[in-house]
Structure formats: C-alpha cells, structure tokens
Amino acid sequence: MSVAKVTKICGVIFAEQNFVRPLFFLLELLRNLFLSGFVAG
C-alpha cells in the first residue's frame, strides 16, 4: 500500500466522520423536538 492510498483512505474516513456526526446530531435534535412537541400537544 502506498502512502498516497493510505492518506486518501484516511481522508475519506475523516470526511465521513465529519459529515455523519452533525447529521446524527441534527436527527437527534429533530427527534427530541418532535417528541417534546408530541408530549406537549
């Protein structure tokens, strides 16, 4: 395995982590808002 290939794979994993985390955070936030609104309603 070349250094460039390893760097690319690490970059992809890092990018996915950076993309997925905020997405999960937003989903949790929406779910909490929905549940609190559902309970209040």
DRENDO-1510 file (C-alpha; in Angstrom, 1 decimal, always signed):
<recs>
REC; n; res; u; v; w
REC; 1; MET; +0.0; +0.0; +0.0 .
REC; 2; SER; +1.4; +3.4; -1.0 .
REC; 3; VAL; +1.4; +6.4; +1.3 .
REC; 4; ALA; -1.0; +8.3; -1.0 .
REC; 5; LYS; -3.5; +5.4; -0.9 .
REC; 6; VAL; -3.4; +5.3; +2.9 .
REC; 7; THR; -3.7; +9.1; +3.1 .
REC; 8; LYS; -6.7; +9.0; +0.7 .
REC; 9; ILE; -8.5; +6.3; +2.8 .
REC; 10; CYS; -7.8; +8.2; +6.0 .
REC; 11; GLY; -9.2; +11.4; +4.4 .
REC; 12; VAL; -12.3; +9.6; +3.2 .
REC; 13; ILE; -12.9; +8.1; +6.7 .
REC; 14; PHE; -12.3; +11.5; +8.3 .
REC; 15; ALA; -14.6; +13.3; +5.9 .
REC; 16; GLU; -17.4; +10.7; +6.5 .
REC; 17; GLN; -17.0; +11.1; +10.3 .
REC; 18; ASN; -17.2; +14.9; +9.9 .
REC; 19; PHE; -20.3; +14.5; +7.7 .
REC; 20; VAL; -22.1; +11.8; +9.7 .
REC; 21; ARG; -21.7; +13.3; +13.2 .
REC; 22; PRO; -23.6; +16.6; +12.6 .
REC; 23; LEU; -26.2; +14.6; +10.7 .
REC; 24; PHE; -26.8; +12.3; +13.7 .
REC; 25; PHE; -26.8; +15.4; +15.9 .
REC; 26; LEU; -29.5; +17.1; +13.8 .
REC; 27; LEU; -31.6; +13.9; +13.7 .
REC; 28; GLU; -31.4; +13.6; +17.5 .
REC; 29; LEU; -32.4; +17.3; +17.8 .
REC; 30; LEU; -35.3; +16.9; +15.4 .
REC; 31; ARG; -36.4; +13.7; +17.3 .
REC; 32; ASN; -36.3; +15.5; +20.6 .
REC; 33; LEU; -38.2; +18.4; +19.3 .
REC; 34; PHE; -40.8; +16.1; +17.8 .
REC; 35; LEU; -41.2; +14.1; +21.0 .
REC; 36; SER; -41.4; +17.2; +23.2 .
REC; 37; GLY; -44.0; +18.7; +20.8 .
REC; 38; PHE; -45.9; +15.4; +20.7 .
REC; 39; VAL; -46.0; +15.2; +24.5 .
REC; 40; ALA; -46.9; +18.9; +24.9 .
REC; 41; GLY; -49.6; +18.6; +22.2 .
</recs>
